[in-house]
């Protein structure tokens, strides 16, 4: 793991664990869901961690938060897919609960990470220098 990398961000780590679980669990979904729920669920899960990774390297606060907000949207999309998984009886109650807990952890850490960016905890916005010369 690189010293300064998205891989060190706890929100990304939690999202990655969730994504791996989604891939593992959706392997057991019915074959007729391969282009439906399975594909959508996987794409949304990957989007959570991918947007955290991409936002990590953005220089301005606004750019970072835009990518993190996209990640939050994908997170909510996954929350919907967990409910569908439950209501369509595609996984047992323990599996659904595990997915939900992992999603909640990722959500909590992502929200805290966004708050840190908003509060300038180690993040410099390019706009901060304007008008100060």
N, CA, C and O atoms as a GROMACS GRO file, in nm:
protein
  532
    1UNK      N    1   0.084  -0.118   0.000
    1UNK     CA    2   0.000   0.000   0.000
    1UNK      C    3   0.089   0.124   0.000
    1UNK      O    4   0.181   0.135   0.081
    2UNK      N    5   0.063   0.217  -0.088
    2UNK     CA    6   0.141   0.340  -0.097
    2UNK      C    7   0.118   0.426   0.026
    2UNK      O    8   0.014   0.417   0.091
    3UNK      N    9   0.216   0.509   0.056
    3UNK     CA   10   0.208   0.595   0.174
    3UNK      C   11   0.089   0.690   0.165
    3UNK      O   12   0.012   0.703   0.260
    4UNK      N   13   0.075   0.758   0.052
    4UNK     CA   14  -0.037   0.850   0.031
    4UNK      C   15  -0.124   0.794  -0.081
    4UNK      O   16  -0.098   0.815  -0.199
    5UNK      N   17  -0.226   0.723  -0.043
    5UNK     CA   18  -0.311   0.656  -0.140
    5UNK      C   19  -0.454   0.648  -0.087
    5UNK      O   20  -0.477   0.649   0.034
    6UNK      N   21  -0.547   0.640  -0.178
    6UNK     CA   22  -0.686   0.620  -0.141
    6UNK      C   23  -0.703   0.493  -0.058
    6UNK      O   24  -0.797   0.482   0.021
    7UNK      N   25  -0.611   0.397  -0.075
    7UNK     CA   26  -0.619   0.271   0.000
    7UNK      C   27  -0.607   0.292   0.151
    7UNK      O   28  -0.648   0.206   0.229
    8UNK      N   29  -0.552   0.405   0.192
    8UNK     CA   30  -0.539   0.436   0.335
    8UNK      C   31  -0.665   0.500   0.393
    8UNK      O   32  -0.676   0.516   0.514
    9UNK      N   33  -0.758   0.536   0.308
    9UNK     CA   34  -0.881   0.602   0.353
    9UNK      C   35  -0.977   0.494   0.406
    9UNK      O   36  -1.014   0.402   0.334
   10UNK      N   37  -1.015   0.507   0.531
   10UNK     CA   38  -1.100   0.405   0.594
   10UNK      C   39  -1.234   0.393   0.521
   10UNK      O   40  -1.287   0.283   0.508
   11UNK      N   41  -1.288   0.503   0.472
   11UNK     CA   42  -1.414   0.497   0.398
   11UNK      C   43  -1.398   0.408   0.273
   11UNK      O   44  -1.488   0.330   0.242
   12UNK      N   45  -1.285   0.421   0.204
   12UNK     CA   46  -1.260   0.336   0.088
   12UNK      C   47  -1.247   0.190   0.131
   12UNK      O   48  -1.302   0.101   0.067
   13UNK      N   49  -1.174   0.165   0.240
   13UNK     CA   50  -1.154   0.029   0.289
   13UNK      C   51  -1.288  -0.038   0.321
   13UNK      O   52  -1.310  -0.153   0.285
   14UNK      N   53  -1.376   0.036   0.388
   14UNK     CA   54  -1.508  -0.019   0.423
   14UNK      C   55  -1.592  -0.042   0.297
   14UNK      O   56  -1.663  -0.143   0.286
   15UNK      N   57  -1.584   0.050   0.202
   15UNK     CA   58  -1.657   0.034   0.076
   15UNK      C   59  -1.605  -0.086  -0.002
   15UNK      O   60  -1.682  -0.157  -0.066
   16UNK      N   61  -1.475  -0.108   0.003
   16UNK     CA   62  -1.415  -0.220  -0.067
   16UNK      C   63  -1.462  -0.354  -0.008
   16UNK      O   64  -1.495  -0.447  -0.082
   17UNK      N   65  -1.467  -0.362   0.124
   17UNK     CA   66  -1.518  -0.483   0.190
   17UNK      C   67  -1.662  -0.508   0.147
   17UNK      O   68  -1.700  -0.622   0.117
   18UNK      N   69  -1.742  -0.403   0.143
   18UNK     CA   70  -1.882  -0.415   0.100
   18UNK      C   71  -1.889  -0.465  -0.044
   18UNK      O   72  -1.968  -0.554  -0.074
   19UNK      N   73  -1.808  -0.409  -0.133
   19UNK     CA   74  -1.810  -0.448  -0.274
   19UNK      C   75  -1.775  -0.595  -0.291
   19UNK      O   76  -1.840  -0.666  -0.367
   20UNK      N   77  -1.673  -0.640  -0.220
   20UNK     CA   78  -1.635  -0.782  -0.228
   20UNK      C   79  -1.750  -0.869  -0.182
   20UNK      O   80  -1.777  -0.974  -0.241
   21UNK      N   81  -1.819  -0.828  -0.076
   21UNK     CA   82  -1.935  -0.904  -0.028
   21UNK      C   83  -2.046  -0.908  -0.131
   21UNK      O   84  -2.108  -1.012  -0.153
   22UNK      N   85  -2.072  -0.794  -0.195
   22UNK     CA   86  -2.175  -0.789  -0.298
   22UNK      C   87  -2.142  -0.887  -0.411
   22UNK      O   88  -2.229  -0.961  -0.457
   23UNK      N   89  -2.018  -0.887  -0.456
   23UNK     CA   90  -1.978  -0.980  -0.562
   23UNK      C   91  -1.995  -1.125  -0.518
   23UNK      O   92  -2.045  -1.208  -0.594
   24UNK      N   93  -1.956  -1.154  -0.396
   24UNK     CA   94  -1.966  -1.291  -0.345
   24UNK      C   95  -2.111  -1.335  -0.335
   24UNK      O   96  -2.147  -1.445  -0.376
   25UNK      N   97  -2.194  -1.250  -0.280
   25UNK     CA   98  -2.334  -1.285  -0.257
   25UNK      C   99  -2.413  -1.294  -0.387
   25UNK      O  100  -2.498  -1.382  -0.403
   26UNK      N  101  -2.385  -1.203  -0.480
   26UNK     CA  102  -2.462  -1.204  -0.605
   26UNK      C  103  -2.426  -1.322  -0.696
   26UNK      O  104  -2.496  -1.349  -0.793
   27UNK      N  105  -2.317  -1.391  -0.666
   27UNK     CA  106  -2.286  -1.514  -0.741
   27UNK      C  107  -2.398  -1.617  -0.726
   27UNK      O  108  -2.417  -1.703  -0.812
   28UNK      N  109  -2.470  -1.608  -0.616
   28UNK     CA  110  -2.577  -1.703  -0.587
   28UNK      C  111  -2.714  -1.656  -0.635
   28UNK      O  112  -2.813  -1.726  -0.617
   29UNK      N  113  -2.721  -1.538  -0.695
   29UNK     CA  114  -2.849  -1.490  -0.747
   29UNK      C  115  -2.888  -1.575  -0.868
   29UNK      O  116  -2.801  -1.633  -0.934
   30UNK      N  117  -3.016  -1.582  -0.897
   30UNK     CA  118  -3.061  -1.660  -1.013
   30UNK      C  119  -2.998  -1.608  -1.143
   30UNK      O  120  -2.970  -1.489  -1.157
   31UNK      N  121  -2.976  -1.698  -1.235
   31UNK     CA  122  -2.913  -1.663  -1.362
   31UNK      C  123  -2.993  -1.557  -1.439
   31UNK      O  124  -2.935  -1.477  -1.512
   32UNK      N  125  -3.125  -1.556  -1.422
   32UNK     CA  126  -3.205  -1.456  -1.494
   32UNK      C  127  -3.181  -1.314  -1.442
   32UNK      O  128  -3.225  -1.217  -1.503
   33UNK      N  129  -3.111  -1.301  -1.329
   33UNK     CA  130  -3.079  -1.169  -1.273
   33UNK      C  131  -2.942  -1.118  -1.317
   33UNK      O  132  -2.902  -1.008  -1.278
   34UNK      N  133  -2.870  -1.196  -1.397
   34UNK     CA  134  -2.733  -1.158  -1.432
   34UNK      C  135  -2.727  -1.021  -1.501
   34UNK      O  136  -2.633  -0.946  -1.478
   35UNK      N  137  -2.826  -0.987  -1.583
   35UNK     CA  138  -2.828  -0.857  -1.649
   35UNK      C  139  -2.921  -0.758  -1.578
   35UNK      O  140  -2.937  -0.645  -1.623
   36UNK      N  141  -2.980  -0.801  -1.470
   36UNK     CA  142  -3.070  -0.717  -1.392
   36UNK      C  143  -3.007  -0.677  -1.260
   36UNK      O  144  -2.912  -0.599  -1.255
   37UNK      N  145  -3.061  -0.730  -1.154
   37UNK     CA  146  -3.019  -0.691  -1.020
   37UNK      C  147  -2.872  -0.720  -0.994
   37UNK      O  148  -2.803  -0.637  -0.934
   38UNK      N  149  -2.822  -0.833  -1.038
   38UNK     CA  150  -2.681  -0.867  -1.015
   38UNK      C  151  -2.589  -0.760  -1.074
   38UNK      O  152  -2.500  -0.710  -1.005
   39UNK      N  153  -2.611  -0.726  -1.199
   39UNK     CA  154  -2.528  -0.628  -1.266
   39UNK      C  155  -2.541  -0.489  -1.202
   39UNK      O  156  -2.440  -0.423  -1.177
   40UNK      N  157  -2.662  -0.447  -1.176
   40UNK     CA  158  -2.686  -0.315  -1.118
   40UNK      C  159  -2.624  -0.304  -0.978
   40UNK      O  160  -2.561  -0.203  -0.946
   41UNK      N  161  -2.643  -0.406  -0.897
   41UNK     CA  162  -2.592  -0.408  -0.760
   41UNK      C  163  -2.439  -0.399  -0.762
   41UNK      O  164  -2.380  -0.320  -0.688
   42UNK      N  165  -2.377  -0.478  -0.846
   42UNK     CA  166  -2.231  -0.478  -0.855
   42UNK      C  167  -2.177  -0.344  -0.903
   42UNK      O  168  -2.081  -0.291  -0.847
   43UNK      N  169  -2.239  -0.289  -1.005
   43UNK     CA  170  -2.194  -0.160  -1.059
   43UNK      C  171  -2.206  -0.049  -0.956
   43UNK      O  172  -2.116   0.034  -0.944
   44UNK      N  173  -2.314  -0.047  -0.882
   44UNK     CA  174  -2.333   0.056  -0.780
   44UNK      C  175  -2.232   0.040  -0.667
   44UNK      O  176  -2.179   0.139  -0.616
   45UNK      N  177  -2.205  -0.084  -0.627
   45UNK     CA  178  -2.108  -0.109  -0.520
   45UNK      C  179  -1.968  -0.064  -0.563
   45UNK      O  180  -1.897   0.001  -0.486
   46UNK      N  181  -1.930  -0.099  -0.684
   46UNK     CA  182  -1.799  -0.057  -0.736
   46UNK      C  183  -1.790   0.095  -0.744
   46UNK      O  184  -1.685   0.152  -0.717
   47UNK      N  185  -1.899   0.159  -0.779
   47UNK     CA  186  -1.902   0.304  -0.791
   47UNK      C  187  -1.873   0.373  -0.657
   47UNK      O  188  -1.813   0.480  -0.655
   48UNK      N  189  -1.916   0.313  -0.547
   48UNK     CA  190  -1.889   0.373  -0.416
   48UNK      C  191  -1.739   0.389  -0.397
   48UNK      O  192  -1.690   0.499  -0.373
   49UNK      N  193  -1.667   0.277  -0.407
   49UNK     CA  194  -1.524   0.283  -0.380
   49UNK      C  195  -1.447   0.355  -0.491
   49UNK      O  196  -1.348   0.424  -0.463
   50UNK      N  197  -1.491   0.340  -0.616
   50UNK     CA  198  -1.420   0.406  -0.727
   50UNK      C  199  -1.426   0.558  -0.716
   50UNK      O  200  -1.328   0.626  -0.744
   51UNK      N  201  -1.539   0.611  -0.676
   51UNK     CA  202  -1.552   0.756  -0.663
   51UNK      C  203  -1.476   0.810  -0.542
   51UNK      O  204  -1.430   0.924  -0.544
   52UNK      N  205  -1.464   0.731  -0.437
   52UNK     CA  206  -1.379   0.771  -0.325
   52UNK      C  207  -1.235   0.778  -0.374
   52UNK      O  208  -1.163   0.874  -0.344
   53UNK      N  209  -1.192   0.676  -0.448
   53UNK     CA  210  -1.055   0.672  -0.500
   53UNK      C  211  -1.028   0.791  -0.592
   53UNK      O  212  -0.925   0.856  -0.582
   54UNK      N  213  -1.121   0.818  -0.682
   54UNK     CA  214  -1.101   0.927  -0.776
   54UNK      C  215  -1.102   1.062  -0.706
   54UNK      O  216  -1.019   1.149  -0.736
   55UNK      N  217  -1.193   1.080  -0.614
   55UNK     CA  218  -1.201   1.206  -0.539
   55UNK      C  219  -1.079   1.232  -0.453
   55UNK      O  220  -1.043   1.347  -0.428
   56UNK      N  221  -1.016   1.126  -0.408
   56UNK     CA  222  -0.899   1.138  -0.322
   56UNK      C  223  -0.790   1.224  -0.385
   56UNK      O  224  -0.726   1.303  -0.314
   57UNK      N  225  -0.768   1.212  -0.514
   57UNK     CA  226  -0.660   1.284  -0.582
   57UNK      C  227  -0.702   1.421  -0.636
   57UNK      O  228  -0.617   1.495  -0.688
   58UNK      N  229  -0.828   1.455  -0.626
   58UNK     CA  230  -0.870   1.586  -0.674
   58UNK      C  231  -0.812   1.694  -0.584
   58UNK      O  232  -0.800   1.676  -0.463
   59UNK      N  233  -0.775   1.806  -0.644
   59UNK     CA  234  -0.704   1.910  -0.569
   59UNK      C  235  -0.796   2.005  -0.493
   59UNK      O  236  -0.762   2.050  -0.384
   60UNK      N  237  -0.910   2.035  -0.548
   60UNK     CA  238  -0.997   2.131  -0.481
   60UNK      C  239  -1.102   2.060  -0.395
   60UNK      O  240  -1.142   1.947  -0.423
   61UNK      N  241  -1.143   2.129  -0.294
   61UNK     CA  242  -1.246   2.078  -0.204
   61UNK      C  243  -1.374   2.047  -0.282
   61UNK      O  244  -1.437   1.943  -0.260
   62UNK      N  245  -1.412   2.137  -0.371
   62UNK     CA  246  -1.535   2.118  -0.449
   62UNK      C  247  -1.529   1.991  -0.534
   62UNK      O  248  -1.626   1.916  -0.542
   63UNK      N  249  -1.414   1.969  -0.597
   63UNK     CA  250  -1.398   1.848  -0.680
   63UNK      C  251  -1.405   1.723  -0.593
   63UNK      O  252  -1.473   1.626  -0.627
   64UNK      N  253  -1.334   1.725  -0.482
   64UNK     CA  254  -1.336   1.610  -0.391
   64UNK      C  255  -1.480   1.579  -0.349
   64UNK      O  256  -1.525   1.465  -0.359
   65UNK      N  257  -1.550   1.681  -0.303
   65UNK     CA  258  -1.686   1.660  -0.252
   65UNK      C  259  -1.782   1.615  -0.361
   65UNK      O  260  -1.876   1.541  -0.333
   66UNK      N  261  -1.760   1.658  -0.483
   66UNK     CA  262  -1.847   1.614  -0.594
   66UNK      C  263  -1.835   1.463  -0.612
   66UNK      O  264  -1.936   1.394  -0.626
   67UNK      N  265  -1.713   1.411  -0.612
   67UNK     CA  266  -1.694   1.267  -0.627
   67UNK      C  267  -1.745   1.191  -0.505
   67UNK      O  268  -1.803   1.083  -0.519
   68UNK      N  269  -1.724   1.246  -0.387
   68UNK     CA  270  -1.772   1.179  -0.266
   68UNK      C  271  -1.925   1.178  -0.263
   68UNK      O  272  -1.986   1.084  -0.212
   69UNK      N  273  -1.987   1.283  -0.317
   69UNK     CA  274  -2.133   1.287  -0.323
   69UNK      C  275  -2.187   1.184  -0.422
   69UNK      O  276  -2.291   1.123  -0.399
   70UNK      N  277  -2.117   1.165  -0.532
   70UNK     CA  278  -2.155   1.059  -0.626
   70UNK      C  279  -2.146   0.924  -0.555
   70UNK      O  280  -2.233   0.838  -0.571
   71UNK      N  281  -2.041   0.907  -0.477
   71UNK     CA  282  -2.024   0.784  -0.399
   71UNK      C  283  -2.141   0.764  -0.302
   71UNK      O  284  -2.192   0.654  -0.287
   72UNK      N  285  -2.182   0.873  -0.237
   72UNK     CA  286  -2.297   0.864  -0.146
   72UNK      C  287  -2.424   0.825  -0.219
   72UNK      O  288  -2.506   0.749  -0.167
   73UNK      N  289  -2.442   0.876  -0.340
   73UNK     CA  290  -2.558   0.838  -0.420
   73UNK      C  291  -2.556   0.690  -0.454
   73UNK      O  292  -2.659   0.623  -0.448
   74UNK      N  293  -2.441   0.638  -0.491
   74UNK     CA  294  -2.427   0.495  -0.521
   74UNK      C  295  -2.451   0.411  -0.397
   74UNK      O  296  -2.505   0.301  -0.404
   75UNK      N  297  -2.409   0.464  -0.284
   75UNK     CA  298  -2.432   0.396  -0.157
   75UNK      C  299  -2.582   0.381  -0.132
   75UNK      O  300  -2.628   0.274  -0.090
   76UNK      N  301  -2.657   0.485  -0.155
   76UNK     CA  302  -2.802   0.478  -0.135
   76UNK      C  303  -2.868   0.386  -0.237
   76UNK      O  304  -2.966   0.318  -0.207
   77UNK      N  305  -2.812   0.383  -0.358
   77UNK     CA  306  -2.861   0.290  -0.459
   77UNK      C  307  -2.844   0.146  -0.409
   77UNK      O  308  -2.932   0.062  -0.426
   78UNK      N  309  -2.729   0.119  -0.348
   78UNK     CA  310  -2.704  -0.016  -0.292
   78UNK      C  311  -2.799  -0.047  -0.178
   78UNK      O  312  -2.841  -0.162  -0.161
   79UNK      N  313  -2.833   0.054  -0.100
   79UNK     CA  314  -2.931   0.032   0.008
   79UNK      C  315  -3.062  -0.019  -0.051
   79UNK      O  316  -3.125  -0.109   0.004
   80UNK      N  317  -3.102   0.038  -0.163
   80UNK     CA  318  -3.223  -0.008  -0.233
   80UNK      C  319  -3.208  -0.153  -0.279
   80UNK      O  320  -3.301  -0.232  -0.267
   81UNK      N  321  -3.090  -0.187  -0.333
   81UNK     CA  322  -3.068  -0.323  -0.382
   81UNK      C  323  -3.065  -0.425  -0.268
   81UNK      O  324  -3.103  -0.540  -0.288
   82UNK      N  325  -3.021  -0.383  -0.152
   82UNK     CA  326  -3.027  -0.472  -0.036
   82UNK      C  327  -3.173  -0.501  -0.002
   82UNK      O  328  -3.209  -0.616   0.028
   83UNK      N  329  -3.256  -0.398  -0.005
   83UNK     CA  330  -3.400  -0.419   0.022
   83UNK      C  331  -3.462  -0.510  -0.082
   83UNK      O  332  -3.543  -0.597  -0.048
   84UNK      N  333  -3.426  -0.492  -0.208
   84UNK     CA  334  -3.478  -0.581  -0.313
   84UNK      C  335  -3.430  -0.724  -0.292
   84UNK      O  336  -3.508  -0.819  -0.307
   85UNK      N  337  -3.304  -0.740  -0.256
   85UNK     CA  338  -3.251  -0.873  -0.228
   85UNK      C  339  -3.331  -0.941  -0.119
   85UNK      O  340  -3.365  -1.059  -0.128
   86UNK      N  341  -3.361  -0.865  -0.014
   86UNK     CA  342  -3.441  -0.918   0.097
   86UNK      C  343  -3.583  -0.951   0.052
   86UNK      O  344  -3.633  -1.062   0.077
   87UNK      N  345  -3.649  -0.856  -0.014
   87UNK     CA  346  -3.790  -0.872  -0.048
   87UNK      C  347  -3.814  -0.976  -0.157
   87UNK      O  348  -3.922  -1.034  -0.166
   88UNK      N  349  -3.712  -1.001  -0.241
   88UNK     CA  350  -3.723  -1.104  -0.344
   88UNK      C  351  -3.670  -1.239  -0.295
   88UNK      O  352  -3.664  -1.336  -0.371
   89UNK      N  353  -3.630  -1.243  -0.168
   89UNK     CA  354  -3.580  -1.366  -0.104
   89UNK      C  355  -3.460  -1.425  -0.180
   89UNK      O  356  -3.452  -1.546  -0.201
   90UNK      N  357  -3.369  -1.337  -0.221
   90UNK     CA  358  -3.251  -1.381  -0.295
   90UNK      C  359  -3.134  -1.413  -0.203
   90UNK      O  360  -3.032  -1.466  -0.247
   91UNK      N  361  -3.148  -1.382  -0.075
   91UNK     CA  362  -3.045  -1.414   0.024
   91UNK      C  363  -3.113  -1.432   0.159
   91UNK      O  364  -3.222  -1.378   0.183
   92UNK      N  365  -3.048  -1.507   0.246
   92UNK     CA  366  -3.106  -1.528   0.379
   92UNK      C  367  -3.092  -1.403   0.465
   92UNK      O  368  -3.018  -1.311   0.430
   93UNK      N  369  -3.162  -1.402   0.577
   93UNK     CA  370  -3.167  -1.284   0.665
   93UNK      C  371  -3.029  -1.246   0.717
   93UNK      O  372  -2.999  -1.127   0.728
   94UNK      N  373  -2.946  -1.342   0.750
   94UNK     CA  374  -2.812  -1.312   0.800
   94UNK      C  375  -2.726  -1.244   0.694
   94UNK      O  376  -2.650  -1.152   0.725
   95UNK      N  377  -2.738  -1.287   0.571
   95UNK     CA  378  -2.662  -1.228   0.461
   95UNK      C  379  -2.708  -1.085   0.436
   95UNK      O  380  -2.626  -0.995   0.417
   96UNK      N  381  -2.839  -1.064   0.436
   96UNK     CA  382  -2.894  -0.929   0.418
   96UNK      C  383  -2.846  -0.839   0.531
   96UNK      O  384  -2.808  -0.724   0.507
   97UNK      N  385  -2.848  -0.890   0.653
   97UNK     CA  386  -2.803  -0.810   0.768
   97UNK      C  387  -2.655  -0.775   0.755
   97UNK      O  388  -2.615  -0.662   0.785
   98UNK      N  389  -2.574  -0.869   0.712
   98UNK     CA  390  -2.431  -0.843   0.692
   98UNK      C  391  -2.410  -0.732   0.589
   98UNK      O  392  -2.332  -0.639   0.612
   99UNK      N  393  -2.478  -0.742   0.476
   99UNK     CA  394  -2.467  -0.638   0.374
   99UNK      C  395  -2.507  -0.502   0.430
   99UNK      O  396  -2.439  -0.402   0.407
  100UNK      N  397  -2.616  -0.500   0.501
  100UNK     CA  398  -2.665  -0.374   0.558
  100UNK      C  399  -2.564  -0.316   0.656
  100UNK      O  400  -2.538  -0.195   0.653
  101UNK      N  401  -2.507  -0.398   0.742
  101UNK     CA  402  -2.408  -0.350   0.839
  101UNK      C  403  -2.283  -0.296   0.770
  101UNK      O  404  -2.231  -0.192   0.808
  102UNK      N  405  -2.237  -0.367   0.668
  102UNK     CA  406  -2.120  -0.321   0.594
  102UNK      C  407  -2.148  -0.190   0.523
  102UNK      O  408  -2.062  -0.101   0.518
  103UNK      N  409  -2.267  -0.177   0.467
  103UNK     CA  410  -2.305  -0.054   0.400
  103UNK      C  411  -2.311   0.062   0.499
  103UNK      O  412  -2.265   0.172   0.468
  104UNK      N  413  -2.367   0.037   0.616
  104UNK     CA  414  -2.376   0.142   0.719
  104UNK      C  415  -2.238   0.188   0.764
  104UNK      O  416  -2.216   0.307   0.785
  105UNK      N  417  -2.145   0.094   0.778
  105UNK     CA  418  -2.009   0.132   0.815
  105UNK      C  419  -1.945   0.219   0.707
  105UNK      O  420  -1.885   0.322   0.738
  106UNK      N  421  -1.958   0.178   0.583
  106UNK     CA  422  -1.903   0.257   0.473
  106UNK      C  423  -1.965   0.396   0.470
  106UNK      O  424  -1.896   0.495   0.448
  107UNK      N  425  -2.095   0.402   0.491
  107UNK     CA  426  -2.167   0.529   0.489
  107UNK      C  427  -2.118   0.621   0.601
  107UNK      O  428  -2.094   0.740   0.578
  108UNK      N  429  -2.103   0.568   0.720
  108UNK     CA  430  -2.059   0.648   0.834
  108UNK      C  431  -1.920   0.706   0.809
  108UNK      O  432  -1.898   0.826   0.830
  109UNK      N  433  -1.827   0.621   0.764
  109UNK     CA  434  -1.692   0.670   0.740
  109UNK      C  435  -1.685   0.767   0.624
  109UNK      O  436  -1.607   0.862   0.627
  110UNK      N  437  -1.765   0.745   0.521
  110UNK     CA  438  -1.768   0.838   0.408
  110UNK      C  439  -1.822   0.974   0.453
  110UNK      O  440  -1.769   1.078   0.414
  111UNK      N  441  -1.926   0.974   0.532
  111UNK     CA  442  -1.981   1.100   0.583
  111UNK      C  443  -1.878   1.174   0.668
  111UNK      O  444  -1.867   1.296   0.659
  112UNK      N  445  -1.805   1.102   0.751
  112UNK     CA  446  -1.701   1.165   0.834
  112UNK      C  447  -1.588   1.220   0.748
  112UNK      O  448  -1.534   1.327   0.775
  113UNK      N  449  -1.552   1.146   0.644
  113UNK     CA  450  -1.448   1.192   0.553
  113UNK      C  451  -1.492   1.321   0.483
  113UNK      O  452  -1.412   1.414   0.469
  114UNK      N  453  -1.616   1.325   0.440
  114UNK     CA  454  -1.669   1.448   0.378
  114UNK      C  455  -1.668   1.564   0.476
  114UNK      O  456  -1.632   1.676   0.439
  115UNK      N  457  -1.705   1.539   0.599
  115UNK     CA  458  -1.701   1.645   0.700
  115UNK      C  459  -1.559   1.698   0.720
  115UNK      O  460  -1.539   1.818   0.737
  116UNK      N  461  -1.462   1.607   0.717
  116UNK     CA  462  -1.323   1.649   0.728
  116UNK      C  463  -1.281   1.739   0.613
  116UNK      O  464  -1.211   1.837   0.634
  117UNK      N  465  -1.324   1.705   0.493
  117UNK     CA  466  -1.293   1.788   0.377
  117UNK      C  467  -1.360   1.924   0.390
  117UNK      O  468  -1.298   2.028   0.366
  118UNK      N  469  -1.486   1.924   0.430
  118UNK     CA  470  -1.561   2.049   0.446
  118UNK      C  471  -1.494   2.139   0.550
  118UNK      O  472  -1.489   2.261   0.533
  119UNK      N  473  -1.445   2.080   0.656
  119UNK     CA  474  -1.382   2.156   0.765
  119UNK      C  475  -1.234   2.181   0.743
  119UNK      O  476  -1.164   2.226   0.834
  120UNK      N  477  -1.185   2.152   0.621
  120UNK     CA  478  -1.046   2.176   0.584
  120UNK      C  479  -0.946   2.097   0.667
  120UNK      O  480  -0.834   2.145   0.689
  121UNK      N  481  -0.981   1.981   0.712
  121UNK     CA  482  -0.888   1.898   0.787
  121UNK      C  483  -0.788   1.835   0.691
  121UNK      O  484  -0.808   1.724   0.642
  122UNK      N  485  -0.680   1.908   0.666
  122UNK     CA  486  -0.575   1.857   0.580
  122UNK      C  487  -0.602   1.875   0.432
  122UNK      O  488  -0.529   1.821   0.349
  123UNK      N  489  -0.707   1.949   0.396
  123UNK     CA  490  -0.742   1.969   0.256
  123UNK      C  491  -0.738   2.117   0.224
  123UNK      O  492  -0.800   2.197   0.294
  124UNK      N  493  -0.664   2.154   0.121
  124UNK     CA  494  -0.656   2.293   0.079
  124UNK      C  495  -0.735   2.309  -0.050
  124UNK      O  496  -0.714   2.236  -0.146
  125UNK      N  497  -0.823   2.405  -0.050
  125UNK     CA  498  -0.903   2.436  -0.169
  125UNK      C  499  -0.829   2.541  -0.251
  125UNK      O  500  -0.780   2.639  -0.195
  126UNK      N  501  -0.821   2.521  -0.382
  126UNK     CA  502  -0.754   2.617  -0.469
  126UNK      C  503  -0.813   2.756  -0.456
  126UNK      O  504  -0.742   2.855  -0.473
  127UNK      N  505  -0.941   2.765  -0.426
  127UNK     CA  506  -1.008   2.894  -0.413
  127UNK      C  507  -0.965   2.970  -0.288
  127UNK      O  508  -0.990   3.090  -0.278
  128UNK      N  509  -0.901   2.904  -0.193
  128UNK     CA  510  -0.860   2.969  -0.069
  128UNK      C  511  -0.757   3.080  -0.094
  128UNK      O  512  -0.749   3.174  -0.015
  129UNK      N  513  -0.680   3.070  -0.201
  129UNK     CA  514  -0.574   3.167  -0.229
  129UNK      C  515  -0.624   3.289  -0.306
  129UNK      O  516  -0.556   3.391  -0.312
  130UNK      N  517  -0.741   3.280  -0.365
  130UNK     CA  518  -0.791   3.389  -0.449
  130UNK      C  519  -0.819   3.512  -0.363
  130UNK      O  520  -0.878   3.504  -0.256
  131UNK      N  521  -0.776   3.625  -0.413
  131UNK     CA  522  -0.803   3.751  -0.344
  131UNK      C  523  -0.708   3.777  -0.228
  131UNK      O  524  -0.727   3.875  -0.156
  132UNK      N  525  -0.608   3.694  -0.208
  132UNK     CA  526  -0.520   3.713  -0.094
  132UNK      C  527  -0.382   3.762  -0.137
  132UNK      O  528  -0.289   3.761  -0.057
  133UNK      N  529  -0.368   3.805  -0.262
  133UNK     CA  530  -0.237   3.850  -0.309
  133UNK      C  531  -0.229   4.000  -0.313
  133UNK      O  532  -0.126   4.056  -0.351
   0.00000   0.00000   0.00000
